[in-house]
Amino acid sequence: MNDAPAYTPPKVWTWESESGGTFAKINRPIAGPTHEKALPVGKHPLQLYSLATPNGVKVTIMLEELLALGIEGAEYDAHLIRIHEGDQFGSGFVEANPNSKIPALIDHSTPTPTRVFESGAILLYLAEKFGHFLPADPAKRPECLSWLFWQMGSAPYLGGGFGHFYCYAPMKIEYCIDRFTMEVKRQLDVLDRHLADHQYMCGDEYTIADMAIWPWYGALVANRVYEAAEFLDTQSYKHVNRWMQAIDARETVQRGRMVNKTSGPPEMQLHERHDASDFLTKTQDKVEAAE
């Protein structure tokens, strides 16, 4: 176990701003804006304010899937929110999402603009608005919603728990890493057992449940987050890997992963998306070549 001295919590906790860790400069115990900054508004009814984290990728995959079906109303502008620079604390973003987390969606096609925040809520909103990727069958719909909410409840243990202590914390704490590793492996086993008998999360139908779970757990087994695939022995979850690869091969998913992406190969980064042609003309490699 860790040899650090035991910690005795004070009677009243006080905020030490220099707490260390990757996100120390933007984490704080209060809500609300830190500065005035209006959100840009593009030409389409749907305005997305996001970053290509797993939570952001859920929504851009959903929108690209809808567009691939020929649904013109799903056209969208995707504006980049740089969370490491505190864009999520601008006054305009806080109006869109009082929780100051990406993604946030504003639908201007409604009589008054409709804000939707929390990635699961956005997926459900879009599925109901356009009538796709959510089973209409009352016998199947609860299964889809159950897995959607499973992801929303489970992923904080993966990201805020395991990911933080394994990858981002200023020191490696054995107890914390062991605790959250155990939980993440349990979650992977839940998925692996389920996918042994199902092509997708809800049987043969690709749904918002897959779009919610794949950016987190698919990325984990593909070693795209935390560089922890070997540590977690993710190759042993063969059914999760089969499912991950099938979704990974979808062109819509590949496009969705590129939107609001600011890391990795420049040709895979589309910082902002305002038109379908942007995938061909405005990826970061082309932007840099034109400068």
Sequence and secondary structure as in RCSB ss.txt:
>XXXX:A:sequence
MNDAPAYTPPKVWTWESESGGTFAKINRPIAGPTHEKALPVGKHPLQLYSLATPNGVKVTIMLEELLALGIEGAE
YDAHLIRIHEGDQFGSGFVEANPNSKIPALIDHSTPTPTRVFESGAILLYLAEKFGHFLPADPAKRPECLSWLFW
QMGSAPYLGGGFGHFYCYAPMKIEYCIDRFTMEVKRQLDVLDRHLADHQYMCGDEYTIADMAIWPWYGALVANRV
YEAAEFLDTQSYKHVNRWMQAIDARETVQRGRMVNKTSGPPEMQLHERHDASDFLTKTQDKVEAAE
>XXXX:A:secstr
   S      SS    S   STTTTT  S  S SB       SSSEEEEE SSHHHHHHHHHHHHHHHTT GGG 
EEEEE  GGGTGGGBHHHHHH TT  S EEEETTSSS EEEESHHHHHHHHHHHHT SS  STTTHHHHHHHHHH
HHHHHHIIIIIIIIIIIISSS  HHHHHHHHHHHHHHHHHHHHHHTS SBTBBTB  HHHHHHIIIIIHHHTT S
TT HHHHTGGG HHHHHHHHHHHT HHHHHHHHBT  SS GGG BS BSSTTHHHH SHHHHHHH 
